[in-house]
Amino acid sequence: MIQGTQSNAGKSLLAAAFCRIFTEDGRRTAPFKSQNMALNAAVTKEGGEIGRAQKMQAEACGIDAHTDMNPVLIKPEGDMRAQVIVNGRAAGGFGASAYRSEFYAEALEAISSAYGRLEQTVDRIVIEGAGSPAEINLKDRELVNMRIAEMADAPVILTADIDRGGVFAMIVGTLELLEPHERDRIAGFIINKFRGDVSLLQPGLDWLEAYTGKPVLGVVPYIEDLVVEEEDSLGLESYGRNVEGGLDIVVPAFPRMANYSDLDPLRWEEDVSLRLVERPGQLGTPDLIVLPGSKATLQDLSYLKQRGLDRCIQDAAEKGIPVIGICGGFQMLGERIEDPDGIEPEALDHDGLGLFPSLKTTMTNEKVVTETTDSVSWDGEVYPVSGYEIHAGRSVHTEASWGNGAALGTVYGTYMHDIFHEDRFRHALLDSLRKKRELPPVTRGKFREKKEASFQKLADTVRASVDMEKIEELIENGKKGRDE
């Protein structure tokens, strides 16, 4: 099990690395995260909803994702409320206190059952924790760190992000706040995201081992330009890049942005500047505006209006700047969003941006979760696309050229996520924007090949940086102990 001293310590990527390493070594391997809190979700082949990170880790294993890999997914709808997904299906909305008091036993049962089923299908499971195991206010009813390590009887590797500073204090402080039996379960440490000469770090590593009595299993360097999905909103810290003279693509960064992994293929195009904007003065005159998905469409629409970004988007569309809305962003582009069941009770203004005057959306408790295929017409050509849908709400419109979306002039909308992952469509889109700007053509790569290369780079780097013999010894000793 990989646990961290804090959120964004690199647990998801380290878990993906070990998934690939163990798979390369001939072991049937699967990822597992008992409870995930994230707005970056994915759809499994059976039509269930899980955290995007677990689907990414399954890809690293070379297998299809399954809901057993992430039996509980929590999707925040506000600061004090979230939708809970159990075994891939929505189980309702809960306040933070209600979830801990009313749903704990049911969630624990779902987690235990899912792990038991997964255990029957593979040789090895790589478990990912969440946040920190030393969050004192949550420990009595936590479902994702030490309680899961004990359930699986798994050795724990504690990782810490040295790039943030204070790495030795983070590790020692975490150990000090654990119960003795929890501390005993930690088998060693991985220092993650290191930049520089490891020899200069060695005195600190020697002290850490002497002070804690536990080994440093490796120092993993900071790995640049990995083309893999981030787990949650903390990953947005790494978004945004400026390319001199490149295409300028703008994304309104509303608070409940969901499934922003849709943007990854654009982010990694070498001629694209991808900018997240929060204020009108940041918008400028971009080549393309993309409204991403949202877990709380009406609340995020209100955010755009409060900031004055709604008028900027409308003005840009009138000037012929292309606007693409995906899922919640698509709903925002319509004339109106009705919410008869009060799914978003905090939202007041239901008028959309009006860029699709005939589009009306009705929010419903029924949720669409499915993989899907479609075709997209762009610049006179039709391109097949495949992806997935995760949305509440039904939209009705008259101007439709996309099967599950709409197009009107230079404004486009779709419920399908991952449309930019389709190379031919993405290339045509970006090439048409370059042509409009009278920029010369560029050579573009295949996103899935970049992603596969990133998995390999990640695995090779981790394999070279950690003591794999010691890790295998920990795993095998654990198995012997369970057999006895």
Secondary structure, DSSP 4 states (H G I P E B T S, - for coil): -EEESSTTSSHHHHHHHHHHHHHHTT--EEEE-SEEE-S-EEE-TTS-EEEHHHHHHHHHHTS---GGGSSEEEEESSSSEEEEEETTEEEEEEEHHHHHHHSHHHHHHHHHHHHHHHHTT-SEEEEB--S-TT-TTTGGG-SSSHHHHHHHT--EEEEEEGGGS-HHHHHHHHHHTS-HHHHHHEEEEEEEEE-S-HHHHHHHHHHHHHHHS--EEEEEEP-----S--SSGGGGGG--B--TT-EEEEEE--TTEE-GGGGHHHHT-TTEEEEEE-SGGGT-S-SEEEE-EESSHHHHHHHHHHHTHHHHHHHHHHTT--EEEETHHHHHTEEEEE-TT-SSTT----B---SEEEEEEEEEEEEEEEEEEEEEEETTEEEEEEEEEEEEEEEE-S--SSTTEEEETTEEEES-BTGGGSHHHHHHHHHHHHHHTTPPP-----HHHHHHHHHHHHHHHHHHHB-HHHHHHHHHHHHHHHH-
